[in-house]
C-alpha cells in the first residue's frame, strides 16, 4: 500500500474514534508515558514535544507534567519550511500556523543536539519502529539533527498500527511507540 493511501485509511480510523474513547485512551497513554520515562530513567533536561491536534494523542498533560518537573520543554515551530525547537513555559503565547497547529509566538530556539527526548506525532507505525507522518518531511529532517542518544518516542492509538510502513532512506525510526494498549520497542 502506498503512503498516501495508508495515511487516508489510518486517518479515517483515528478520526472515527468517539471523543469519549479518545479521551479515555489519552489518559491511559499519558499515565503510560509518565511511568515509562520514570522507570527507564529517561533523561528529561530538554524534551521536544509536539503540540497535538484534535485527532492526535493529546500532549497537553505531558507538556504540563514536564514543565512542573523542571524539564526544559520545547515544541516545534515552522519557519521557512524548516522545523525549529522553541523553548516554552507556562506563560507562552501561541498562535495557529497555516496547518492549524499551535506554535509559540516567540521563544528561544533550542539546538537539536542538546535535546534528550523527542515526543513525536505519527499517522501510522509498524512493529519495526517505522513511522508514517503527514508527508511534509518536517520531523524526519528535524530528527536527523538530534544526537544519537536522544530517545524518540511516538504516541499513537493502537488502531494506528499497521503491518508494514513503506520506508525511504530519509525516514527516521522511533525507539518506542506508546499506545493505550502497550509500549512497542
C-alpha positions as CSV (number, residue, x, y, z in Angstrom):
1,X,0.0,0.0,0.0
2,X,1.4,3.4,-0.9
3,X,1.9,6.1,1.8
4,X,-0.9,8.4,0.7
5,X,-3.5,5.6,0.7
6,X,-2.2,4.4,4.1
7,X,-2.4,7.9,5.5
8,X,-6.0,8.2,4.3
9,X,-7.0,4.8,5.7
10,X,-5.4,5.2,9.1
11,X,-6.6,8.9,9.5
12,X,-10.2,7.7,8.9
13,X,-9.8,5.1,11.7
14,X,-8.4,7.7,14.0
15,X,-11.0,10.3,13.2
16,X,-13.7,7.7,13.7
17,X,-12.8,7.2,17.4
18,X,-15.6,8.6,19.6
19,X,-14.4,11.5,21.7
20,X,-15.1,9.7,25.0
21,X,-13.0,6.8,23.8
22,X,-10.2,9.1,22.6
23,X,-10.3,10.9,26.0
24,X,-10.0,7.6,27.8
25,X,-7.1,6.5,25.6
26,X,-5.3,9.8,26.1
27,X,-5.4,9.4,29.9
28,X,-4.0,5.9,29.6
29,X,-1.3,7.0,27.2
30,X,-0.4,9.9,29.5
31,X,0.0,7.6,32.5
32,X,1.9,5.0,30.5
33,X,4.3,7.8,29.2
34,X,5.0,9.1,32.7
35,X,5.5,5.6,34.1
36,X,7.8,4.7,31.2
37,X,10.1,7.7,31.3
38,X,10.3,7.4,35.1
39,X,11.0,3.7,35.1
40,X,13.5,3.9,32.3
41,X,15.1,7.0,33.9
42,X,15.0,8.7,30.5
43,X,16.9,12.0,30.7
44,X,14.5,14.9,30.5
45,X,16.6,18.0,30.7
46,X,15.4,19.1,27.3
47,X,12.3,17.5,25.9
48,X,10.9,18.2,22.4
49,X,7.1,17.6,22.4
50,X,4.6,18.1,19.6
51,X,1.5,20.3,20.2
52,X,-1.4,17.9,19.5
53,X,-4.2,18.5,17.0
54,X,-7.7,17.3,17.9
55,X,-7.4,13.8,16.4
56,X,-3.9,13.1,17.7
57,X,-2.9,11.7,21.0
58,X,-3.1,14.7,23.4
59,X,0.2,16.1,24.6
60,X,-1.3,18.8,26.8
61,X,-0.9,16.9,30.1
62,X,2.5,15.6,29.1
63,X,3.7,19.2,28.5
64,X,2.2,20.4,31.8
65,X,3.8,17.5,33.7
66,X,7.2,18.0,32.2
67,X,7.1,21.8,32.9
68,X,6.0,21.0,36.5
69,X,9.0,18.7,37.0
70,X,11.5,21.3,35.8
71,X,12.2,20.0,32.3
72,X,13.1,22.4,29.5
73,X,10.2,21.8,27.1
74,X,10.4,22.8,23.5
75,X,7.8,22.5,20.8
76,X,8.0,22.7,17.0
77,X,7.8,25.9,15.0
78,X,7.9,26.0,11.2
79,X,10.0,28.9,9.8
80,X,10.6,29.0,6.1
81,X,9.8,25.3,5.6
82,X,12.2,24.3,8.4
83,X,11.2,23.0,11.8
84,X,12.8,24.5,14.9
85,X,12.5,23.6,18.6
86,X,11.3,26.6,20.6
87,X,11.6,26.7,24.4
88,X,8.2,27.2,26.1
89,X,7.0,27.9,29.7
90,X,3.6,28.2,31.4
91,X,3.2,31.8,30.1
92,X,4.0,31.1,26.4
93,X,1.5,32.7,24.0
94,X,0.5,30.6,21.0
95,X,-0.9,31.2,17.5
96,X,-2.1,28.7,14.9
97,X,0.2,28.3,11.9
98,X,-1.0,27.6,8.3
99,X,-1.6,23.9,9.2
100,X,-3.8,24.9,12.2
101,X,-1.1,23.7,14.7
102,X,-0.3,25.9,17.7
103,X,3.1,27.4,17.7
104,X,4.8,29.8,20.2
105,X,4.5,33.4,19.2
106,X,8.1,34.0,20.5
107,X,10.7,31.9,22.3
108,X,14.3,30.9,22.3
109,X,15.5,28.3,19.7
110,X,16.9,25.2,21.3
111,X,19.8,23.5,19.4
112,X,18.5,19.9,18.5
113,X,21.8,18.3,19.6
114,X,21.0,19.1,23.3
115,X,17.5,17.5,23.3
116,X,17.4,14.3,25.4
117,X,13.9,13.1,24.4
118,X,11.6,13.7,21.5
119,X,7.9,13.0,21.6
120,X,6.7,12.6,18.0
121,X,3.3,12.5,16.4
122,X,2.5,9.9,13.7
123,X,-0.3,8.9,11.4
124,X,0.7,5.2,11.5
125,X,3.5,2.9,12.7
126,X,4.7,-0.6,12.4
127,X,6.4,-3.0,14.8
128,X,9.8,-2.2,13.3
129,X,9.6,1.4,14.7
130,X,8.8,2.9,11.3
131,X,6.6,6.0,11.4
132,X,4.3,7.5,8.8
133,X,3.8,11.2,9.2
134,X,1.7,13.7,7.4
135,X,4.0,13.7,4.4
136,X,5.8,17.1,4.8
137,X,9.1,15.5,6.0
138,X,9.5,18.2,8.7
139,X,10.0,15.7,11.6
140,X,12.4,13.4,9.6
141,X,14.5,16.4,8.7
142,X,14.5,17.6,12.3
143,X,15.2,14.2,13.8
144,X,18.4,13.9,11.7
145,X,19.8,16.8,13.6
146,X,19.3,15.4,17.1
147,X,22.1,13.5,19.0
148,X,22.3,9.7,18.5
149,X,21.4,9.1,22.2
150,X,18.2,11.2,22.1
151,X,15.2,8.9,22.8
152,X,12.5,9.1,20.1
153,X,9.0,8.3,21.4
154,X,6.0,8.1,19.1
155,X,2.5,8.5,20.6
156,X,-0.4,6.7,18.9
157,X,-3.7,4.9,19.4
158,X,-3.3,1.2,18.8
159,X,-5.6,1.4,15.7
160,X,-2.8,3.3,14.0
161,X,-0.6,0.2,14.0
162,X,-0.1,-1.4,10.5
163,X,1.8,-4.4,9.2
164,X,4.4,-2.5,7.2
165,X,5.2,1.2,6.6
166,X,6.8,1.8,3.2
167,X,10.1,3.4,4.0
168,X,12.6,5.6,2.3
169,X,16.3,6.3,3.1
170,X,15.4,9.7,4.8
171,X,12.8,8.2,7.2
172,X,13.7,8.1,10.9
173,X,12.6,5.2,13.1
174,X,11.1,5.6,16.6
175,X,12.8,4.0,19.6
176,X,9.4,3.4,21.2
177,X,5.7,3.9,20.4
178,X,3.3,4.3,23.3
179,X,-0.3,3.4,22.8
180,X,-3.3,2.8,25.1
181,X,-2.6,-1.0,24.9
182,X,1.2,-1.2,25.3
183,X,4.7,0.2,24.6
184,X,6.2,-1.1,21.4
185,X,10.0,-1.3,21.2
